[in-house]
């Protein structure tokens, strides 16, 4: 299924996976320190959820265009420069968001999301180049642990600094972390003990691959699982902080919520152990059902309420399970010859969720109260759980 790794990398399995995990953590910290700030700043500048949804929709369209043209970027620049470009996007995003003007918000949010997309696609392709099939779950759980450290500290630190006189610090730290990720990536390529060498595969034009992707039932199911999971995280990271403020709690509590759920990432090896015992498919279905049930409870609860934060947390537990296992169905079922082409298409789940979620919010608010949005997401998760039961019992 995967290209055979170079001999040097076969001797450095642990080093390879840990180095990729550290790289992901540096990039993750750059985004996490602003994750609780961006929706609050947008809400403060724009004044209502409808305008926030519009800004995020514009940003998502921008990001989707970047992702779908990943293959073009890679052909023109090569993957190492595309990943470097993603780090540059993060620096530019921090600057645009710092100014917090109506016209800079979509640009900053879009660049930040585009950076995450470019980095995610590049890292996924590197992982499939250099990590063996049997090591995938171990690599994903280790990556979640490293990411957990970044996402544990980042959201709370960002919202705390925003409430002080040094409002510029979160944006400065985000830019510094992005530059550190860039420097570390090039050290992996250029150091004496190289972990990442030249890319072993290249992405093809995704527009030619979408129809082929859609024609494969199992890939469609895998995409639906990941899309549902990502829509929940988009809802949490955009509307979760607003929910906290509207429920009457102080702003720093939004950072506590986002940082607190990141603790779950440290327990990612538990998901791996359970998957060995009862199977990946069963855990994926359970995660989707738990998040769907939590969203249903939020819909029933109605207006923002401090007790509703409990259901945001239980939904995050289901999302945590899907974070560790959600990409495995795709990685194990994609055909070898189509791997890079399908990866580029599959990776649009991030942009699709960032586009779909605010669009759903905008449509719901035309006729209903905001809490109906939770009901729509719950139905999406239940539908994905039903489709996931059609995956092979032992992935």
N, C-alpha and C positions, 0 to 999 in steps of 0.2 A: 504493500500500500504506500509506503514512504520510500523516498530515495535512501539508499544506503549512506550512512554518515561517513565522513572522512575518518581515517584511522585515529588521528589525533583527538577527534571528538569522542570516539568510542572509548578512549582512555580517560576522558574527562566528563563522564556522564553527570556526576553530582555537581562539578564545577559549572558545567554548561547550564543546567537548570537553575542553579542558584544565581548565576550571573544574569540570566534573563529575568529572574524574579526581582533582583535588585534594580535592574533597569526599569522594570514596570513600576516598582515602588517609588522611584524618583519622579517618574512621569506622573504617577498617581498623586503624589503629594502636591505637585504643582497645580493639579486640578482640584484636589480635595480641600485645600485651604480657602478656595473661593466658592465651593459648592453651596454653602449655606448663605453666603453673602449675595450672590448674583440675584436670586429671586427676590430677596428682601430689598435690594437696591432698585431692582426693576419695579417692584410694587410701590416703593417710595416715590420714584420718579414719575411713573405712569398713573398710579392712583387706583387701579382696579384690575381684577383678574382677567377681564376680557382683553385689555390692552397688553397684559403680560403674555397671555396666550398668543396674541398676534405677533409680538416680538419674537417669541420662541418659534413660531411657525416660520417666519421669515428666515431666522437663523438655521432652522432645520433644512429648509430648501437649499440654502447655501452649502450646508454640510453634505447633503445628499449628492449635489453636483460634484463636489470634491471627491467623494468616495467612489462614485461611478466612473470617474476618470482616473482612478488610481493606476490602472494599467498604462494609461497614456503618460502619466507622470513617471512611472517606473521605466518605461521605454526611453523617455527623454533624459531622465536624470540618474537612473539606477536606484536600487532600493535604499542604499545607504544614504543617498542624498534626499530621498523622499522622507525617510524617517527623520533626518536632520531638519527638513522643512517643517515637519510636524512640531518639533521643539521650538522652531522659530515662530510658528503660529501661536504657541502658548505665551511666548514673550509679548507678541503684539496684542494678544487678547487681554493680558493683564493691563497693558497700557490703555487700551480702549475702554475697558471696564472701570479703570480708575477715574477717568473723566466723567463717567456716568451721565452722559447726555442722551437725549432721546435718539439722536442719529448715530451715536456710537454704540448703544446697547446691542442692537441686532448684529452689528459687525463684530463686537467683542464676544458675544455668545456664540455666534457662528464660527469664528476662528477657534474658540476653545473646543467646540464640538468637533470641528474638522480635524484639529490636532489629535483628539482622542481616537477618531476614526482611522486616520493615517497611521498612527502608532499601533492600533489594534490589528489592522490588516498586516502591517509589516511584521509585527511580532508573531502573529499566527503563522505566517509563511516561514519565518525563521524557525519556529518551533517544529513545524512539520518537516523542515529540511534536516534538523539536527537532533530531534528527539524521537526515539523509537516508539512504536505503537503501544507496547506494554508499559511504557513509562509515562503515558499521557496523564493518567489520573494522578500519579505522584507529582508530576510537574505542575499540573493545575492546582493541586492542593497547596504545594509549596508557594506558588505564585500568589495564591489567596492569602497565605500567611504574611508574606512580605507586604502585600497591598494593605492588609489589615493594619499594619503599623502606621502606614501613611494616612489611611482613612480614619484611624482612631484619633490621631493628633490633629489632623488638618481642619475638619469642620469646626470643632470647638475653638481651636486657636484663631481661626479666621473670624468667627462671629465675636469672640472676645476682643480681639484687636480692633474690630470695627466699632465697638462701643467705647473705645478709648479715644484719646486725642490723636493717636498715631494711626489714623484711618488708612494711611498709605502703606503701612507695613504688610498687610496680607498680600497686596498686589506685588510689592517688591519681593517678598519671599516666594511667591508663585513664579516670578520671572527667574529668580536665582535658581530655584529647583529645576526649572526647565533647562537652563544652561548647564546645570550639573548633570542632568540626564544625557544631554548632548555630549558632554566631555567624557562621561563614563562609556557611552556607546562607542565612541571612537577609540577609547582605550582598549575595549574588547576586540576591536578590529585590528588595531595597530600595535598592541603590546607584544611582548616576547612570547607569552603563553596565550595565543589568540583563541578566543572562544567562538566569535562570530567572524567567519571569513566571507568571501564573496557569495552572494545568493546562489543557491543551487537550482532555483526555479524562478520563472517569471510569470507575472499575471497576464492573462489575455484580455481582450476587449470584452467587458462585462455585458455590453449590449447584445453581443452574439450569444452569450451564455444564459441569459435570463430565461429564454424559452426552454432550453435544455434543462435548466435547474427546475423550472416549474413542472416539467414532464416527469420528474422522479418523485414518487409519493413520499418516500422516506425523508428525502431532503426537504420537502414541503412541511412535513411534520416537525422536523428538527428546527426549521425556520420559525414555525408557529410557536414552539416552546420558547425559543430565545426571544422572539418578539414580545410575547406576553410578559415574560420576566422583565424585559427592559422597559416596557410601558409602566410597570409598577415602580421601578426605580426612578424613572423620569417623573412620575407623579409624586413620589416621595421627596425627591431632591428639589423639585420646583414648588410644589404646593404644600409639602410637609412643613417647611419653615413658616409659610404664610398661615397654615392651619394652627401652628403653635401660637403665633402672635394673635390671631383672631380668637383663640380660646382664652385669652387673657393672661398668658404666661409671658415673662420677659424674653427679650430677644435672644439672650445667651442660651436659653433653654432649647432653641432650635439647633444650636451647635451641639448641645449635649445629646439631643436625639440622634443626630446624624453621626456623631462620633461614637455614641453608645452602641448603635447597631453594628458598627464596624468591628466591635469586639468579636462578633461571630466569626469573622474571617480567620481568627487565630485557631478556631476549632475545626477548620476545614478537614484535617486528617480524620476526624470522626466520621464525616460524610463518606470519605474513602473507605473506611473500615466497614460501615454499614452497607455500602454498595457491594463490597466483596461478599458480604453475608447474604443479602436479600436481593441484590441485583440493581442495576442502574435504573432500569425502566420503572420499577416500583417506587424508588425514591423520587424520580422525576414527577411521576403522577402525584405522589403525596405532597411534594412541594407546591405544585400547581393548585391542588385542592386547598391547602392551608392558606395560601395567599388569596385565593378566590373567596374563601369563607371570611377572611379578615376584611376584605373589601366590602363584602356583603354586609357585615356588621357596621362598618363605617357608613354605608348607605342608609341602614336602618336607624342609626343614631342621629343622622340629620346634620344640623348645624355644628360648627366647630365646638368641641367640648374637650376639656382636659382628659376625660376618660377615653376619648377616641385615640389618644396616643398609644394606648395599650394595643389597639388593633393595628396601628401602623407598625408596631414592633413585631407582633405575631406574623403580619404579612411579610416583614423583612426576614423572619426566620425561614419562611418558605422560599423567599428569593435567594437567601444564602445557599440553601441546598441546590437551587438551580444554577447559581453562580459557579459552584464547583463542578456540577455534572452537566449543565445545560448544553455545553458545546461538544461534549463527548459523542452524542449520537451522530452529529455531522462529521466529526473527525474520523470516526470509525466506519462510516457508511459511504463516504465520498469515494469515487473511483480514482485510482492512481493517476490515470492520464488526464483526469478532469480536475485534479486537486486545486491547482492555483486559480483556474478560471472560476470554479464553484466557490472557492474561498472569498473571492472578491465580491461575488453576488451575495453570499451568505452574510458577509460582514456589513451589509447594508441594514441589518436589523437595528443597529444603533441609530442610524439616521431615520429609518422608518418609524421607530418608536418616538424619536424626538419630534418628528413631524406629525405622527398620528395622535399622540397624546394631547397636545394643545388644540389640534383640530377638533377632537372629540369634546374637549372642554368648551370651545367656542360654540359648537353646535348645540351642546346641552344647555348652555346659558341662554340660547335664543328662546327656549321654550320652558325650561325647568330650572329648579334650584341646583346649586353646585353638587350637592350630595348624590344626585342621580348619576353623575360622572363615575362615582365609585361602583355603582350597580353595573354600568356598562363594562368597566374593567373586570368586575367579578365574572360576568358572563364570558368574557374573552378567556379568562383563566380556566373556567370550567370546560369550555369547548376544547382548549388545548390539552387538558387532562384526558378528555375522552379520546382525542386523536393519538395521544401518546401511548394509549393501551394497545395500539396497532403496531408499535415497534417490536422488534425481536425481543423475546424474553431475556436473553443473555446478550447484551450489547458488547 
